[in-house]
C-alpha cells in the first residue's frame, strides 16, 4: 500500500497542486491545499480520511463536478482546468461516471429506464443495442429479473445496484464513487465492493471515497487525506 502519488509514464488522470476554497459563515475555508494525485489506467484508488479532510471535495474536483481554484487536472494529457464547459460536459457524458452514496434514481422510471438514462439525451430514441447493454448491466448487478420494477419496489441495496448499472452502461473509462456503501448494510456493501473490485480487471480506473477502511484496503492503493492534504 502506498499513500504517495503513483509515478506512471502515462496516467489516465493526473492532478497537480489542486486548491479549493468555500465560504463558510462569511469566512473562507480551504478544503484542498495543493493536492497532487495520479491514477493509472485500470487502477483502483481509495481516498480515506475523517469528515472534513477534503476527500469528497477532491473526488468532486477530479470528476469535474467542481472546478479547482488553482492547480491542474489532466485526463489523458488534456488539461481540464482550461477546457470549455461543453468539453467538460462531453467528458462527463462519455468517459467519466459517478456513483453517489444516495442512488438518485428517478422514481417514475423502471430500473431498466433508470439504467438507460445516460443514453437519453434530447429527443434521440434509445437503440436496441443500448437497451440490450442496459439489460446486461442489470444482469451483472443481479437485477435482470427486476428490470421493470420501479425504485419504490426495490430495496435500498437494489436501488444502489441500479445506480451502479447506470454508471457501467456507457462503458466509461473512469468511475468515481463517493461513499457508495455508506447507506448499505454490511452484506450488501460487500456485494457492491465485489462489483467495484472487478472493474479494474476490465481496464476501468476507479477512484472511491469511503470512511470504511476495510473496504478502502480492497483497492489497489489507499490514499489518506487530512486537513485538505494527502498525508
N, C-alpha and C positions, 0 to 999 in steps of 0.2 A: 504494500500500500504506500502511495506517495501523496503528499499534500502540496507538492510543488507543480507549477505548470509543466505540462508534457512538452518535451522537445521533439518536434516532428518536422521532417523536411516539407511536408505538405499537409498541415492541419486543415480540417474542413471548416473549423470555426476558431477564430483567434481574437481575443480581447486583450488590449494593452492599455493600462493606465486609466481604466474607467472610473469616472466620478459621477455621483448623482446626489442631488440635494432636494429636500422637500421643505415646505414651510409648515411648521407646527406651532400653533398658538402665536403666530406672528414672528416666530423665530426660525431661522434656517437650521435644518437638521441634515447632516451629511450621512446618507445611507451607504454610499460607496466611496472609498477613499483611495483611488488609484489602483484598482484591482486588475490583475492580468491573469488570463487563463487560456489555454489552448486545448482543443478537443480534436482527436484524430478520427478519421473515418472508421466507423464500426466500434467506437469506444463507448463504454458505459461509465459516466461520471456522476457521482452523487455529491451534492452540496449539503453539508450539515452545519448546525450551529444553533445557538439559543435564539429565542424570539428577539427580533430587533438586531440580529447580527448582520443583516443585509442579504441573506441568501435568496429570499423571494424577489427582492429588488434586482439582484444580479440576474436571476432567471428571466425576469421581465425585460431587462436590457438585452440579454443575449438573444432572446426570442423576438426582439424588435417591438415588443408591446410598449416599451418606454425608450425614449431617446436619451443617451447619456449627456451630461453637461460638458464633459471633456473625455479625451481618450479616443481610441479607435476600436471598431469592431469590424472584422472582415469575415466574409463567407466565401470559401474557395478563392481567396485572394482579392475579392471585391470589397472595397471599403463601404460598409453600410451606413456609416455616420454621415457620409456625403451623398448618399443615394436619395433620389426623389421619393416622395410618398407613394407614387404609383409603382416604382421599382420595389419598394419595401412591401407593399400590399401584394404584388405579384409573387414575391418570395414566400409570404405567409400562406398564400393560396396554393403554392406549389411545393417547395422543398421543406418548409417548416410545418410542424404540427404541435399542438399544445394540449395537454390534459391538465385539468384543474382538480382541486380537491372536491369541488362540487361539480356535478356532471354537466349542468347547463343543457339538458335535453329540452326540446320543445314539447310541452305536454299534449298537444293536439296532433302530433305526428307519431307514427308507429316506430318501433325500434329500427326497422329497415329504413324508413324515411329519414329518421334522425341520422343514421349512418350515411345516407346519401347526401346529406346537406352540403358537404364540400363541393359536390358536383352541381348543386342547384344555384347557378349564378345567372341572374337576369331571367329571360324567358326561354333559355335554351333547355330543351327537354332532356331528361336523363336517358342515356342509351341502354340498350340491352346488356352491353358489356359492363357498363358501370353498375347496373343492378346486380349482375352476377358477381362482380367484385365485392359489392357490399354484402351479399349473402355469404360469400366465402369468408369475409372478415367476421361476420356474426357467428359463423360455424367455428371459426378459430377461437373465439372467446366463449364458446359453449352455449350460444343462444340462438342457433339456427331454428330451433323449434318454437322460439318466441318472437320471431321476426315481425309478426303482425300485431303484437301487443303494444298498447300504449304505455308510456313510462309509469303511469299510476298503477298499472297491473304488474309491475316488476318490483323486486326488492331493491334496496339501496345498492347492494353489491352488483346486481344485474344491471342497474342503470349505469354504474361506473364502467362496467364492461362494455356497454353500448358506446359510452364515450371513448373507450379505447379503440373499439372497432371503427368509430368515426375518424379517429386520428390515423388509423392504419390504412383507410380505404384509398387515399390518394397516393400511397407509396412515397411518403415524404422521406427526405434524407436525414433530417434531424428531428428527433422527438424531444420536446421539453415537457417535463411532468412536475407539477407543483403540488406536493403532498398528495399524490394520487391514492394513497391508502389511509389518509388521515381520518376519514369518516367511516371506515370499514372495520368489521370485526377481524380478529386475527386470522381466521381460516380464509376469509375472502381476500384479505390483504395479501396473504401468502400466494393465493391464486393469481392476483394481479401482478405481484412481483415476479412470479414464474413467467408470465406472459412478457413482461418488460425485459426480463433476462434473456429471452430468446431472440430479441430483435437485433442486438449487435452481431449475432452469429449470421444474420442475413444482410449485414452491411450497413444497418442503420445506426447512427450515433444517437445516444440517449443521454440527456442531462436531467437529473432528477433532484429536486429539493425534498428533503424529508427530515423529520425530527426523530425518526426511528433508526437508531444506529445499527440495529441488527439488519434491517433492510438496506441501509447505506453500505454495509460491508459486502453485500451481494454484488455491488457494482465493481467494475474492474479497478476503479480508483475513487477514493473518498477524499474530498476536499473540505477542510473545516474553515468556516468563516467566523470572525469575531470582530465586533465594532467596525463593520464595513471593510474589513481586510481579510485576505487569505492568510491563515496562520500556520 
